[in-house]
């Protein structure tokens, strides 16, 4: 199994100058990856309207599609203006300006290749105009005709509905080691 620290994630962190970086003004929510259901447990109650649930599912898909297809401004718009992307490898990027900076270095780390984010097992809980969510991540690098599984992990999310549109306010990636 290849180590994430030896792959594109570490190259990106170095390219962005964020190895060991921690944002002093960013919240540090105590997110824990979702645990599997135990035998005998029932499914949690479905929350939110069908329209809100579909918009959130579309947000998760748009996040992956836009960054994988180099539509970086569209990816930035997946976040609220004060939204934060938080990575144990890259650091924290608060707000649209810092998110744009992240995408520039992230693209350079591909070294002429491509990436694919597969977000699966999306689950979320809606409470009015806010929500919390989780999904698993399967991350591939594509270069020189070869596809490599680069990382497996997940995202823990906070979302907010503003002007009728759901966006991430906080998105924390974790990589399984």
C-alpha positions as CSV (number, residue, x, y, z in Angstrom):
1,X,0.0,0.0,0.0
2,X,1.4,3.3,-1.0
3,X,1.8,6.0,1.7
4,X,-0.2,9.2,1.3
5,X,2.8,11.1,2.6
6,X,4.8,9.9,-0.3
7,X,2.3,10.9,-2.9
8,X,0.5,13.9,-4.4
9,X,-0.8,15.0,-1.0
10,X,2.6,15.7,0.4
11,X,3.8,17.3,-2.9
12,X,0.9,19.7,-2.7
13,X,1.5,20.5,1.0
14,X,5.1,21.4,0.2
15,X,4.1,23.3,-3.0
16,X,1.7,25.4,-0.9
17,X,4.1,25.8,2.0
18,X,1.6,24.3,4.3
19,X,3.4,21.4,5.9
20,X,2.4,21.7,9.5
21,X,0.4,24.8,8.9
22,X,-2.5,25.5,11.3
23,X,-4.9,28.5,10.8
24,X,-4.9,30.5,14.1
25,X,-8.4,31.9,13.4
26,X,-10.1,28.7,12.2
27,X,-12.4,26.7,14.3
28,X,-11.3,23.2,15.2
29,X,-14.6,21.3,15.6
30,X,-14.3,17.9,17.3
31,X,-15.4,15.9,14.3
32,X,-15.0,12.1,14.5
33,X,-15.5,9.9,11.5
34,X,-18.8,8.2,11.5
35,X,-18.8,4.7,13.0
36,X,-20.5,1.7,11.4
37,X,-24.0,0.8,12.7
38,X,-24.0,-2.0,15.2
39,X,-26.3,-5.0,14.9
40,X,-29.8,-4.1,16.1
41,X,-29.4,-0.4,15.5
42,X,-32.0,1.3,13.3
43,X,-31.3,3.8,10.6
44,X,-31.4,7.5,11.8
45,X,-34.4,9.6,11.0
46,X,-34.3,11.3,7.6
47,X,-34.2,15.1,8.2
48,X,-34.9,18.0,5.9
49,X,-37.1,18.4,2.9
50,X,-36.6,16.3,-0.2
51,X,-35.5,19.4,-2.1
52,X,-32.8,20.3,0.6
53,X,-31.6,16.7,0.6
54,X,-31.2,16.7,-3.2
55,X,-29.4,20.0,-3.2
56,X,-26.9,18.7,-0.6
57,X,-26.3,15.6,-2.7
58,X,-25.7,17.8,-5.7
59,X,-23.2,19.9,-3.7
60,X,-21.2,16.8,-2.8
61,X,-21.1,15.8,-6.4
62,X,-20.3,19.3,-7.7
63,X,-17.4,19.5,-5.2
64,X,-15.7,16.5,-6.8
65,X,-16.6,17.2,-10.4
66,X,-15.4,20.8,-10.3
67,X,-12.0,20.2,-8.7
68,X,-11.3,17.1,-10.8
69,X,-12.1,19.0,-14.0
70,X,-10.1,22.1,-13.1
71,X,-13.2,24.3,-12.7
72,X,-11.6,25.9,-9.6
73,X,-13.8,29.0,-9.3
74,X,-16.8,26.7,-9.3
75,X,-15.1,24.6,-6.6
76,X,-14.5,27.7,-4.5
77,X,-18.2,28.5,-4.8
78,X,-19.1,25.2,-3.1
79,X,-18.1,27.0,0.1
80,X,-19.7,30.0,1.8
81,X,-17.6,33.2,1.6
82,X,-16.2,32.4,5.1
83,X,-16.0,28.6,4.4
84,X,-13.0,26.6,5.4
85,X,-11.2,23.6,3.8
86,X,-9.2,21.8,6.5
87,X,-6.7,19.1,5.7
88,X,-4.2,17.3,7.9
89,X,-1.7,17.4,5.0
90,X,-2.4,20.7,3.3
91,X,-3.5,22.9,6.3
92,X,-6.5,25.1,6.6
93,X,-7.8,27.5,4.0
94,X,-10.4,30.0,5.3
95,X,-12.4,32.1,2.9
96,X,-12.6,32.3,-0.9
97,X,-9.3,34.0,-1.4
98,X,-7.3,31.3,0.5
99,X,-9.4,28.6,-1.2
100,X,-8.3,30.0,-4.6
101,X,-4.7,30.0,-3.5
102,X,-5.1,26.3,-2.5
103,X,-6.4,25.3,-6.0
104,X,-3.4,26.9,-7.7
105,X,-0.9,24.9,-5.7
106,X,-3.0,21.8,-5.8
107,X,-3.2,21.8,-9.6
108,X,0.6,22.2,-9.8
109,X,1.0,19.1,-7.6
110,X,-0.7,16.9,-10.3
111,X,2.5,17.3,-12.4
112,X,0.6,17.1,-15.7
113,X,-1.7,14.4,-14.5
114,X,-5.3,14.4,-13.3
115,X,-7.1,13.4,-10.1
116,X,-10.5,11.8,-9.3
117,X,-12.4,12.2,-6.1
118,X,-15.0,9.5,-5.4
119,X,-17.2,10.5,-2.6
120,X,-19.4,7.6,-1.4
121,X,-21.7,6.8,1.5
122,X,-22.9,10.4,1.8
123,X,-24.9,10.9,5.0
124,X,-26.1,14.1,6.5
125,X,-28.5,15.6,9.1
126,X,-30.4,18.8,8.3
127,X,-31.5,21.2,11.1
128,X,-33.3,24.2,9.5
129,X,-30.7,26.1,7.4
130,X,-27.7,24.2,8.8
131,X,-26.5,20.6,8.4
132,X,-23.7,18.3,9.3
133,X,-22.5,15.6,6.9
134,X,-20.0,12.9,6.3
135,X,-18.9,10.8,3.3
136,X,-16.1,8.4,2.4
137,X,-13.4,9.4,0.0
138,X,-11.6,7.3,-2.6
139,X,-8.9,9.3,-4.3
140,X,-7.1,8.4,-7.6
141,X,-4.2,9.9,-9.4
142,X,-4.1,9.5,-13.2
143,X,-0.8,10.1,-15.1
144,X,1.0,8.6,-18.1
145,X,-1.8,6.2,-18.8
146,X,-1.7,4.8,-15.3
147,X,-4.3,5.1,-12.5
148,X,-3.2,4.8,-8.9
149,X,-5.2,4.6,-5.8
150,X,-3.6,7.4,-3.8
151,X,-5.7,7.7,-0.7
152,X,-8.8,6.5,1.2
153,X,-10.5,8.5,3.9
154,X,-13.5,10.8,4.3
155,X,-14.9,14.2,4.9
156,X,-16.7,15.6,7.9
157,X,-18.7,18.7,7.0
158,X,-20.8,21.6,8.2
159,X,-23.1,23.2,5.7
160,X,-25.4,26.2,5.6
161,X,-28.2,27.3,3.3
162,X,-27.8,30.9,2.2
163,X,-30.1,32.6,-0.4
164,X,-31.7,29.2,-1.2
165,X,-28.3,27.4,-1.9
166,X,-26.5,24.9,0.3
167,X,-22.7,25.3,0.7
168,X,-19.9,24.0,2.9
169,X,-19.0,26.2,5.9
170,X,-16.4,23.8,7.1
171,X,-15.0,20.8,5.2
172,X,-12.4,18.6,7.0
173,X,-10.8,15.7,5.1
174,X,-9.2,12.8,6.9
175,X,-7.0,10.2,5.4
176,X,-7.0,6.6,6.7
177,X,-3.5,5.5,7.5
